[in-house]
Amino acid sequence: MKNLAVITGFGGINAAGRSSGNHAFRRIVYDALNAEQQASTRQSLATLMGLSAEQEQEILDGTLVRGWDNTSFDPEAVPFHEPFKDADGNDCYRITGRRMNVQSGGQLPKGFDPANEYRSRHHPRGLQMAVYAASDALGSLGIEWETLCQHLSADQIGVYAGSAMGQLDTAGHGGMIQSALTGKRTSSKQCPLGLSEMPADFVNAYVLGNMGSTGSMVGACATFLYNLRLAKEDIESGRRRLVVVGNAEAPLNPEIIEGYNAMTALVTEPRLRELDGCSEDEAPDFRRASRPFGDNAGFTLSESAQFFVLTDDELALELGLNILGSVGDVFVHADGYKKSISNPGVGNYLTMGKAMASVRRQLGDDALKHRSYVHAHGSSTPQNRTTESHIYQELAGAFGVENWPVVAVKAQLGHSLAAASADQTMMALGAWIDNILPGITTTHAIADDVYTKGVDYKLQHEAIEPGQLDVAFINSKGFGGNNASATVLSPLATQRLIAEKHGQDKLAAHQDLNIGIREKIDQYDQEMSSGQRKPRYRFGEGVLQPEDLQVTDTEIRIAGWDKPVPL
C-alpha cells in the first residue's frame, strides 16, 4: 500500500487572520460559533490588529473583503503621469493623483503589517507573509522543528512554494522596473527577491534550513494545487517523508490592480454600485464585493500566504502528530486550443472528472455520492458562474450525485491568485475541525444562468456531523488554461485508511502520543494570541560550511543531523 500524504499542520495569514488554531476559518463562520470560540477568535485577531478583544465590531469590520483600509497606497490619489503638450507643442508629463475604480480587496486584517513581525528589512511583502505563514505552520505541529529533523535525513524533506505574480512591490521587481522613472537607485535585492519561487527560497534559508528538495511549479490561480501535487507524489513514492507546501501572494498594489481591471476581470466601484442599485452618492456594499454564483460583476483581488506540513503516515504515527486529513489525489489539465488566453476551456471537466473517479476507487461509490462536497473556484465573475456550474451539473449527472454541496470561500476572502486553492484547502480542514460548512454568505440568491441540477449551493453556514463528509474537492480554474482539482480526505477517513494499513493498535498508540502534541499546539496558540511569540526567522544562524560535511562515496554526514544522506 502506498504512503499516505497526511496533513499534520497548517498555518498562514489572509484577510480572515491567522490560520493556525483554526482562527481564520472561525472568522469566516463567526456567526455560527459559540461564545467561547468567538472570544478566542477575537483575541487572535485583536493581537494582530493592535486592538482590544472587546472591540468586536472594529475587529469584524477590519477583516475579510472590505473597502481599502490597510494598504501602502492612497486609493483616492494614486500617482499617475498625465501627458500634456507644452506651449511649443512638445510632449510632456506631470504627476497627478487619480482615484482608483477598484475600491475593495481582501486585505490582511486592518493594522497588521508582517514587516513588524521580524527583521524584514528590504523584504517584499509577499516574502514577509511567507515567513510568517511557514513559521505559523511549524508552530501548529506541536513538536520542535529541530526535534522533528532528527527523525529524518536532510534529503527526506521538501519545500514547494511560490507565487504566480512574483514580488511586484517596490522592494521587488516593481521597484526595479520603476527605478529610472522615479529617480531611485536600483537595489541589489530587488531583482533576486522578485523571483516567483522566492517564497520557497526564503522558507528554506530563513525558517527551516532545508537542504532537501525544493522548487515551485507556477500555474496562475492553480499554482498551489500544482505544488500540492509535487508534495503528494514525493511522499507517496517515498522520495520524501515530510514536505512543506504553500504559496504566498501579495498583489494589492495599484499597478497589479489596474492590470486586472484593464482585463475587466475585477469588480469596480461603479459596477458594484450598479449591482446594488445605488445612486452616485451612495456607497456600495464593499463587504459583498465578491458574490460567487450570484449576480456579480468581477472578482475581488486579495492577499494570502498559506503553508501545510505533509508527512507520510508512518512518521505521523511514530511521533503522534495531528492527523488533520490527507491528500487523496491531484489532477492537472490544460484547456487545449483557446480563442482567448483568459477564456475558460474544457480542462476542468477532465480534472474534476478524474478526481471524482479517484474518490470512487479509494473510498467507494457511496462516499462520492453522499459524503463529498466541493470547494469551488467561485471567482465571482459572470463567466465563471456559468462555466464552473456547468461542470458540476454535468459531472454530478454522470456519476449519479444528487444535492452535491458546493461552497466558495472567495465570498469572504477574495481571490488570492496562487494562494487561492490554499485558502480553500485551509477552509476544508477547518470545516472538519469545527464541524461547520462555510456558506457563500455574500450571495443572497443564485443567478439565473447558474446550472443547478444535482448541485446544492450552500448560501448559509451549515452544521455537519463528524463523519458526514469524507472528502472535499478543491477546484481551481486559472488564466491560460491552468486547471487543477484535488481530493482532500477528512481526518476520520484518513484514520480508517491508516488503520487498514497499520492496524488499530498502532492507531490507538498514536492517539496516546497525540495528547502531548495537542498540549504543545495549545501552548503555541495561546502564545501567538497573546503576542508572546514571533515568527521563526533564522537569518545567519546555523550556516553550514564545507568543513561541516563528512563525505564518502556512499553517504554524506552533515553537522547537526543524526542521520546521513545516502548517496
C-alpha angles and dihedrals in degrees: 000000000000123000115270118233097228120194105226101167144003138186142164149124132257140139090301094054133243115001102208116086084034089270097137090050091049092052088058093052095032094134091056095053129098119246094263093052092047091052092050091049092048091050092052092049094042090058091052093046099042092242138120117263087235091066091087100159094045090051093049093045092050096056139067122020110342145134116301111287107134107048135117091228134065107245089199094058115022110176112256131179103229115200121227139154123246125224091279093052095254120148110252138167134216129190114244134164123241133185117249119242089217108069103170140057146157097267129176111264112297111270095017117121118175089205089073094055098073142354095300103159112166093353117141113243094249091058092047088054091047092055091049094046098046091047090050090052090053091050090054091061097075093223131085114257093231091053091049092050092058088068090057141050117240093254093054090073127080138184123199116178142128146129133261097223099034119221106314102165123104093277090056138033092321092064092043093054094042096046098096092046094048095042094240128133117253108244126224090243103051096076100047097036091053094064115118095234093052095104088067091046092051093048090050097046103036109021110030109014086225119186096172130085119329142168147106132249111204123207110154111250091356093058097112093052090049089056092042088057090054090050094047094048092048092054096039091054094045094242089121132020096195130029129180108207131178150108139243122203126176106174099148100116126111097252095054092042090052090047093057090040090056087058088054085238097125131072107244128201093255092050092047091048089052091050091052095042091239124162121237092265095047122093113233121227102270090179087068096043090120113059112168114204092359132094099301141154108207143327129286117236117228144171127239144154119198130172133185131194114220123188134174115262094252093057091048090052094044095054100031092241120173114273100215095163137293140250109254100183143324126213128193128192137166124223101243119224112004135191090210130022090227096044117107117246139181101283094096091061087060096047095047093042092052091046091053092048089049092056091049090054096044103038105013138253094285092057091051095047100039111016105043135087139179132245095202126210084235097172095175098241124129090238094050095049092059100037098044094042090052089056091054094046094049095046094042088056093045094051096037095246117157127194092003107191114235126187131175120198094190081085089078103018105038123219115311094182108216092019096047097098088043087058088051093049092049089051091049090056090046092055090059093046094053100023094235127125109216112234129219087247098168091062109078095184136009112255118252093243095054115109109235109167109128091359130105113200107203108221095172134045110267132199115233132193123241106268093019093112120035100177142026121205111217109204130191131180112187139187115271094031098294105154127170136167126186135188117221115191123215123249092254093048089048092050091052090054091047091050090051090053103038106019133252093273093063091048090051090050089051091054090055091052091045092066091073091043092054091050090056091047091052090050091052091049092051091049092050094046091051095046094246095121132062130195118282106257119167104182110173093355124127093002108175126223129197090260088062089069130081106203128197132156091261105038147003119224117206124204110253095022120100095201122060126227106249116220 
